[in-house]
């Protein structure tokens, strides 16, 4: 019986995901992926031209979802005060819930995108995401009258905070905790970061 094309494509995507996670993009081969999928090597190229196209098919949906979530988070906290307990509570709940769902539904693809994308078209995405968060922090602190020297500093505290935030999300995905434990971890992690940012602001008079 002939296997439907969409089933073969799904098997290749699943096999590619395993191969890229196990071996990394550079060491992965289409031959190994074909073997994992139970598909002839020649038939693989009827679906994907090569590793880069297959990797893109795997991570592009989660790439788009991360961008959507970041836009939502930035919009939600725009003009808000990191020193406001009510805002902090609402923001931590919103971000931890959304990222828990993201990780639970896309754990391996998120790891590929943020931690295994060297030599792929997505190689610079992790740094782009870090810089995006850093810029948002800078704009927020500037609007809340943080010290000018802090706001202007390149690769300074705000970059390090943003980098730590991205690395923490990656590590949370790797830990493979259940949804309740994951959300508790993320809530604590985001509260820590927001309180850290608040400490850089002048006291409210």
Helices and strands as residue ranges (DSSP letters): H 5-27, H 30-37, H 41-44, H 51-77, H 85-115, H 125-143, H 148-152, H 157-175, H 179-198
